[in-house]
Amino acid sequence: MSVEKLIFEKGAPGRRTATLSALDVPAEPVENLLPGALLREQPAPLPEVSEIEVVRHYTHLSQRNFGVDTGFYPLGSCTMKYNPKINEDMAGLPGFAHIHPLQPDTTVQGALQLIYELEQYLAEISGMNRVTLQPSAGAHGELTGLMLIKAYHQSRGEGERHLVLIPDNAHGTNPASATLAGYKAVEIKTDASTGGVDMDHLRTLLASYAPQIAAIMLTNPNTLGLFDANIVEIARLVHEAGGQLYYDGANANAVLGITRPGDMGFDVVHFNLHKTCSTPHGGGGPGAGPIGVNAHLVPFLPGPLPARNSKGEYYWADAGPQSIGKVRANKGNFGVLVRAYTYIRSNGPDGLRHVSESAILNANYLKHELASDYEIAYPLTCQHEFVATAQRQKDESGVTATDVAKRLLDFGMYAPTVYFPLIVHEAMMIEPTETETRETLDAFVGAMRQIAEESRSDPEVVKTAPHTTVIGRLDQALAARKPNLRWTPGQETTH
């Protein structure tokens, strides 16, 4: 009997997990609750199981999941790093976990103090004047930041500015957010030698469209893992053209305590607290994307904003007449904010800098060790991540980045981001983060080298991977277009 059959066809008629006593109040007939057309003619063929079978079933399913607590997770761009458990403990404290967003301010002074201080910490870390914690995640923060920029331009009578310049290696949320904010995205080319913004192309765009440019969105370091040495000049040129400089903070893990977006000349900064400052965010959430702004954009921040009176009491203050208004219900994803606050307080200024320095060291170590077997897209000193490619393997034996990623699963390691950034063919964006040991990094190098050797000597092993996982390789196109999400009794589970 297969493992799948053991999982999905447990039970026997009459077996029960619990027996409930009869109702001691009149029961509403189900016919009065649902239209007759929606009622089953026969009971659903659900398994009848004992409690221990239920517990073992779901525990077994949980053991199939891969997470950073169980293995190496070099997921570039997403900073899937280990998060200290003390942060989880703090977020679970009753005084934080059991409060309600509509409670009177006098009953949640501790929570308000945390929000007030976290804003100050993030402002200092980013070099901004003020921060709002409302946005729910990075892309939501991007949209909020662009809405602030639009309100600023409109207040100056420059509402005709409708273009946002975005590098061709940017995160996909950048052009999406610009479009949602009512702007048109214009692509900036990447310099082939430096991996940064092509300055000649930028100057051409500014010369052609200056009165129409609202902003430029940059990630620094960018998605190639490279710090743009021209950032101060870029800021000067954009500001001379009347535009604003927006900082995509997805890669802030590389700059904590080393440099600040505000010092580079940025006007708006978003944080991905669920990446940079500790919250497990696999599976699409939860997240938090606070926005920091320079002084000239503070009047437009969404409200309310936390404040403290002369008596030391915390309260919510109105943001003022120029505010863009609330951008989400209540005040933000509070549990994520608690984790971020704990992370910052636990590390302190020196610790945050050490986080980034360690992440940079680990990434450069891996880049150096893998350079003999894989092409490195931009063989420069990287920051917290770098982009290798499987182009050599594809040309020699037809092994692709997808194949390399699938084969890594057989070594008990998760795959890096593949096929991004889009400007690099067969891209593999690798980010080891700061908490991995030398032994773990060496094990990853060993696995990658073995895969490179297999690509030369026995490419079919790589092309048909994974071989040791419970579920084998799926037909990704068929799974996306015709997903089979329903199990019926007697159905055999196929790999």
Secondary structure, 3 states (H helix, E strand, C coil): CCHHHHHHCCCCCCCCCCCCCCCCCCCCCHHHHCCHHHCCCCCCCCCCCCHHHHHHHHHHHHHHCCCCCCCCCCECCCCCCCCCHHHHHHHCCHHHHCCCCCCCHHHCHHHHHHHHHHHHHHHHHHCCCEEECCCCCHHHHHHHHHHHHHHHHHHCCCCCCCEEEEECCCCCHHHHHHHHCCCEEEEECECCCCCCECHHHHHHHHHHHHHHEEEEEECCCCCCCCCCCCHHHHHHHHHHCCCEEEEEECCHHHCCCCCCHHHHCCCEEEECHHHHCCCCCCCCCCCCCCEEECHHHHHHCCCCEEEECCCCCEEEECCCCCCCCCCCCCCCCHHHHHHHHHHHHHHHHHHHHHHHHHHHHHHHHHHHHHCCCCEECCCCCCCCCEEEECHHHHHHHCCCHHHHHHHHHHHCCCCCEECCCCCCCCEEEECCCCCCCHHHHHHHHHHHHHHHHHHHHCHHHHHCCCCCCCCCCCCHHHHHHCCCCCCCCCCCCCC
